Amino acid sequence: MALAAKVIKRTKDSFEFRISKDNFESFCDSIGLYRREFLEALGSVDIHFIQMRAAAR
């Protein structure tokens, strides 16, 4: 499944893009933001959220 994203700004070192609210969950999952290791690295994340997301994957 391809996720549509519109490139808003592009520089030599970075780019800014926009995704729809409907695609947000799929986008975060596809780039690994819901991986247990990433969530555990965030010190301010609620432990329940970590367990819920990691269990769903």
Backbone as XML, in Angstrom:
<?xml version="1.0"?>
<chain id="A" units="angstrom">
  <residue number="1" name="MET">
    <atom name="N" x="0.840" y="-1.182" z="0.000"/>
    <atom name="CA" x="0.000" y="0.000" z="0.000"/>
    <atom name="C" x="0.882" y="1.241" z="0.000"/>
  </residue>
  <residue number="2" name="ALA">
    <atom name="N" x="0.684" y="2.081" z="-0.952"/>
    <atom name="CA" x="1.444" y="3.325" z="-1.036"/>
    <atom name="C" x="0.709" y="4.426" z="-0.283"/>
  </residue>
  <residue number="3" name="LEU">
    <atom name="N" x="1.464" y="5.208" z="0.463"/>
    <atom name="CA" x="0.883" y="6.325" z="1.202"/>
    <atom name="C" x="1.183" y="7.616" z="0.464"/>
  </residue>
  <residue number="4" name="ALA">
    <atom name="N" x="0.148" y="8.377" z="0.207"/>
    <atom name="CA" x="0.332" y="9.648" z="-0.493"/>
    <atom name="C" x="0.851" y="10.705" z="0.468"/>
  </residue>
  <residue number="5" name="ALA">
    <atom name="N" x="1.856" y="11.439" z="0.032"/>
    <atom name="CA" x="2.415" y="12.534" z="0.813"/>
    <atom name="C" x="2.769" y="13.668" z="-0.129"/>
  </residue>
  <residue number="6" name="LYS">
    <atom name="N" x="2.475" y="14.872" z="0.277"/>
    <atom name="CA" x="2.783" y="16.037" z="-0.544"/>
    <atom name="C" x="4.018" y="16.721" z="0.034"/>
  </residue>
  <residue number="7" name="VAL">
    <atom name="N" x="5.050" y="16.864" z="-0.796"/>
    <atom name="CA" x="6.266" y="17.548" z="-0.361"/>
    <atom name="C" x="5.975" y="19.049" z="-0.331"/>
  </residue>
  <residue number="8" name="ILE">
    <atom name="N" x="6.155" y="19.649" z="0.842"/>
    <atom name="CA" x="5.866" y="21.061" z="1.052"/>
    <atom name="C" x="7.113" y="21.918" z="0.857"/>
  </residue>
  <residue number="9" name="LYS">
    <atom name="N" x="8.228" y="21.458" z="1.405"/>
    <atom name="CA" x="9.471" y="22.227" z="1.355"/>
    <atom name="C" x="10.638" y="21.256" z="1.261"/>
  </residue>
  <residue number="10" name="ARG">
    <atom name="N" x="11.598" y="21.560" z="0.416"/>
    <atom name="CA" x="12.772" y="20.721" z="0.247"/>
    <atom name="C" x="14.017" y="21.591" z="0.320"/>
  </residue>
  <residue number="11" name="THR">
    <atom name="N" x="14.966" y="21.180" z="1.150"/>
    <atom name="CA" x="16.243" y="21.859" z="1.238"/>
    <atom name="C" x="17.341" y="20.832" z="0.967"/>
  </residue>
  <residue number="12" name="LYS">
    <atom name="N" x="18.585" y="21.286" z="1.039"/>
    <atom name="CA" x="19.715" y="20.386" z="0.819"/>
    <atom name="C" x="19.758" y="19.276" z="1.866"/>
  </residue>
  <residue number="13" name="ASP">
    <atom name="N" x="19.394" y="19.590" z="3.115"/>
    <atom name="CA" x="19.522" y="18.642" z="4.220"/>
    <atom name="C" x="18.224" y="18.003" z="4.680"/>
  </residue>
  <residue number="14" name="SER">
    <atom name="N" x="17.082" y="18.508" z="4.219"/>
    <atom name="CA" x="15.824" y="17.974" z="4.739"/>
    <atom name="C" x="14.667" y="18.242" z="3.789"/>
  </residue>
  <residue number="15" name="PHE">
    <atom name="N" x="13.532" y="17.699" z="4.132"/>
    <atom name="CA" x="12.313" y="18.030" z="3.413"/>
    <atom name="C" x="11.134" y="17.975" z="4.369"/>
  </residue>
  <residue number="16" name="GLU">
    <atom name="N" x="10.109" y="18.709" z="4.064"/>
    <atom name="CA" x="8.893" y="18.766" z="4.859"/>
    <atom name="C" x="7.764" y="18.237" z="3.988"/>
  </residue>
  <residue number="17" name="PHE">
    <atom name="N" x="6.958" y="17.364" z="4.553"/>
    <atom name="CA" x="5.869" y="16.817" z="3.769"/>
    <atom name="C" x="4.587" y="16.785" z="4.578"/>
  </residue>
  <residue number="18" name="ARG">
    <atom name="N" x="3.485" y="16.587" z="3.896"/>
    <atom name="CA" x="2.172" y="16.560" z="4.538"/>
    <atom name="C" x="1.485" y="15.255" z="4.167"/>
  </residue>
  <residue number="19" name="ILE">
    <atom name="N" x="0.911" y="14.593" z="5.185"/>
    <atom name="CA" x="0.098" y="13.404" z="4.956"/>
    <atom name="C" x="-1.288" y="13.683" z="5.511"/>
  </residue>
  <residue number="20" name="SER">
    <atom name="N" x="-2.257" y="12.932" z="5.052"/>
    <atom name="CA" x="-3.629" y="13.154" z="5.518"/>
    <atom name="C" x="-3.826" y="12.529" z="6.900"/>
  </residue>
  <residue number="21" name="LYS">
    <atom name="N" x="-4.829" y="12.991" z="7.605"/>
    <atom name="CA" x="-5.160" y="12.414" z="8.913"/>
    <atom name="C" x="-5.561" y="10.953" z="8.766"/>
  </residue>
  <residue number="22" name="ASP">
    <atom name="N" x="-6.198" y="10.624" z="7.656"/>
    <atom name="CA" x="-6.618" y="9.238" z="7.424"/>
    <atom name="C" x="-5.430" y="8.301" z="7.286"/>
  </residue>
  <residue number="23" name="ASN">
    <atom name="N" x="-4.303" y="8.793" z="6.764"/>
    <atom name="CA" x="-3.116" y="7.971" z="6.560"/>
    <atom name="C" x="-2.121" y="8.029" z="7.718"/>
  </residue>
  <residue number="24" name="PHE">
    <atom name="N" x="-2.390" y="8.817" z="8.734"/>
    <atom name="CA" x="-1.427" y="9.031" z="9.809"/>
    <atom name="C" x="-1.053" y="7.730" z="10.516"/>
  </residue>
  <residue number="25" name="GLU">
    <atom name="N" x="-2.026" y="6.936" z="10.899"/>
    <atom name="CA" x="-1.763" y="5.685" z="11.615"/>
    <atom name="C" x="-0.908" y="4.745" z="10.765"/>
  </residue>
  <residue number="26" name="SER">
    <atom name="N" x="-1.263" y="4.577" z="9.511"/>
    <atom name="CA" x="-0.498" y="3.706" z="8.615"/>
    <atom name="C" x="0.916" y="4.237" z="8.405"/>
  </residue>
  <residue number="27" name="PHE">
    <atom name="N" x="1.052" y="5.543" z="8.279"/>
    <atom name="CA" x="2.365" y="6.152" z="8.083"/>
    <atom name="C" x="3.267" y="5.888" z="9.291"/>
  </residue>
  <residue number="28" name="CYS">
    <atom name="N" x="2.758" y="6.153" z="10.482"/>
    <atom name="CA" x="3.560" y="5.943" z="11.697"/>
    <atom name="C" x="3.974" y="4.486" z="11.844"/>
  </residue>
  <residue number="29" name="ASP">
    <atom name="N" x="3.066" y="3.593" z="11.532"/>
    <atom name="CA" x="3.377" y="2.173" z="11.614"/>
    <atom name="C" x="4.434" y="1.785" z="10.581"/>
  </residue>
  <residue number="30" name="SER">
    <atom name="N" x="4.316" y="2.303" z="9.363"/>
    <atom name="CA" x="5.243" y="1.911" z="8.304"/>
    <atom name="C" x="6.670" y="2.406" z="8.529"/>
  </residue>
  <residue number="31" name="ILE">
    <atom name="N" x="6.844" y="3.535" z="9.209"/>
    <atom name="CA" x="8.207" y="4.021" z="9.460"/>
    <atom name="C" x="8.744" y="3.587" z="10.821"/>
  </residue>
  <residue number="32" name="GLY">
    <atom name="N" x="7.964" y="2.797" z="11.540"/>
    <atom name="CA" x="8.463" y="2.202" z="12.782"/>
    <atom name="C" x="8.227" y="2.994" z="14.046"/>
  </residue>
  <residue number="33" name="LEU">
    <atom name="N" x="7.355" y="3.974" z="14.023"/>
    <atom name="CA" x="7.126" y="4.766" z="15.233"/>
    <atom name="C" x="6.399" y="3.994" z="16.327"/>
  </residue>
  <residue number="34" name="TYR">
    <atom name="N" x="5.783" y="2.882" z="15.975"/>
    <atom name="CA" x="5.082" y="2.080" z="16.978"/>
    <atom name="C" x="5.882" y="0.846" z="17.386"/>
  </residue>
  <residue number="35" name="ARG">
    <atom name="N" x="7.136" y="0.767" z="16.964"/>
    <atom name="CA" x="7.976" y="-0.347" z="17.398"/>
    <atom name="C" x="8.284" y="-0.190" z="18.879"/>
  </residue>
  <residue number="36" name="ARG">
    <atom name="N" x="8.325" y="-1.288" z="19.571"/>
    <atom name="CA" x="8.552" y="-1.285" z="21.024"/>
    <atom name="C" x="9.840" y="-0.534" z="21.373"/>
  </residue>
  <residue number="37" name="GLU">
    <atom name="N" x="10.898" y="-0.759" z="20.624"/>
    <atom name="CA" x="12.187" y="-0.134" z="20.926"/>
    <atom name="C" x="12.110" y="1.385" z="20.827"/>
  </residue>
  <residue number="38" name="PHE">
    <atom name="N" x="11.407" y="1.878" z="19.830"/>
    <atom name="CA" x="11.276" y="3.321" z="19.670"/>
    <atom name="C" x="10.444" y="3.917" z="20.802"/>
  </residue>
  <residue number="39" name="LEU">
    <atom name="N" x="9.333" y="3.278" z="21.111"/>
    <atom name="CA" x="8.468" y="3.805" z="22.168"/>
    <atom name="C" x="9.147" y="3.771" z="23.534"/>
  </residue>
  <residue number="40" name="GLU">
    <atom name="N" x="9.920" y="2.727" z="23.790"/>
    <atom name="CA" x="10.626" y="2.644" z="25.066"/>
    <atom name="C" x="11.702" y="3.725" z="25.179"/>
  </residue>
  <residue number="41" name="ALA">
    <atom name="N" x="12.230" y="4.159" z="24.056"/>
    <atom name="CA" x="13.247" y="5.203" z="24.066"/>
    <atom name="C" x="12.676" y="6.570" z="24.428"/>
  </residue>
  <residue number="42" name="LEU">
    <atom name="N" x="11.405" y="6.729" z="24.278"/>
    <atom name="CA" x="10.769" y="8.000" z="24.629"/>
    <atom name="C" x="10.458" y="7.995" z="26.123"/>
  </residue>
  <residue number="43" name="GLY">
    <atom name="N" x="11.156" y="8.777" z="26.873"/>
    <atom name="CA" x="11.013" y="8.761" z="28.319"/>
    <atom name="C" x="9.653" y="9.213" z="28.827"/>
  </residue>
  <residue number="44" name="SER">
    <atom name="N" x="8.935" y="10.046" z="28.080"/>
    <atom name="CA" x="7.674" y="10.585" z="28.576"/>
    <atom name="C" x="6.444" y="9.832" z="28.090"/>
  </residue>
  <residue number="45" name="VAL">
    <atom name="N" x="6.635" y="8.679" z="27.441"/>
    <atom name="CA" x="5.498" y="7.927" z="26.911"/>
    <atom name="C" x="4.858" y="7.110" z="28.024"/>
  </residue>
  <residue number="46" name="ASP">
    <atom name="N" x="3.551" y="7.137" z="28.073"/>
    <atom name="CA" x="2.799" y="6.367" z="29.054"/>
    <atom name="C" x="3.013" y="4.872" z="28.813"/>
  </residue>
  <residue number="47" name="ILE">
    <atom name="N" x="3.297" y="4.104" z="29.862"/>
    <atom name="CA" x="3.595" y="2.672" z="29.738"/>
    <atom name="C" x="2.417" y="1.908" z="29.139"/>
  </residue>
  <residue number="48" name="HIS">
    <atom name="N" x="1.212" y="2.319" z="29.442"/>
    <atom name="CA" x="0.042" y="1.652" z="28.868"/>
    <atom name="C" x="0.019" y="1.805" z="27.349"/>
  </residue>
  <residue number="49" name="PHE">
    <atom name="N" x="0.338" y="2.977" z="26.862"/>
    <atom name="CA" x="0.374" y="3.222" z="25.419"/>
    <atom name="C" x="1.421" y="2.337" z="24.765"/>
  </residue>
  <residue number="50" name="ILE">
    <atom name="N" x="2.575" y="2.198" z="25.390"/>
    <atom name="CA" x="3.642" y="1.352" z="24.869"/>
    <atom name="C" x="3.148" y="-0.085" z="24.750"/>
  </residue>
  <residue number="51" name="GLN">
    <atom name="N" x="2.543" y="-0.591" z="25.801"/>
    <atom name="CA" x="2.080" y="-1.981" z="25.801"/>
    <atom name="C" x="0.974" y="-2.184" z="24.767"/>
  </residue>
  <residue number="52" name="MET">
    <atom name="N" x="0.063" y="-1.240" z="24.644"/>
    <atom name="CA" x="-1.034" y="-1.368" z="23.711"/>
    <atom name="C" x="-0.526" y="-1.396" z="22.273"/>
  </residue>
  <residue number="53" name="ARG">
    <atom name="N" x="0.363" y="-0.479" z="21.916"/>
    <atom name="CA" x="0.886" y="-0.393" z="20.552"/>
    <atom name="C" x="1.777" y="-1.581" z="20.213"/>
  </residue>
  <residue number="54" name="ALA">
    <atom name="N" x="2.652" y="-1.955" z="21.129"/>
    <atom name="CA" x="3.572" y="-3.054" z="20.853"/>
    <atom name="C" x="2.818" y="-4.384" z="20.723"/>
  </residue>
  <residue number="55" name="ALA">
    <atom name="N" x="1.777" y="-4.567" z="21.499"/>
    <atom name="CA" x="0.993" y="-5.793" z="21.429"/>
    <atom name="C" x="0.219" y="-5.886" z="20.116"/>
  </residue>
  <residue number="56" name="ALA">
    <atom name="N" x="-0.180" y="-4.750" z="19.582"/>
    <atom name="CA" x="-0.943" y="-4.735" z="18.335"/>
    <atom name="C" x="-0.070" y="-5.056" z="17.124"/>
  </residue>
  <residue number="57" name="ARG">
    <atom name="N" x="1.232" y="-4.963" z="17.250"/>
    <atom name="CA" x="2.129" y="-5.193" z="16.107"/>
    <atom name="C" x="2.594" y="-6.581" z="16.132"/>
  </residue>
</chain>
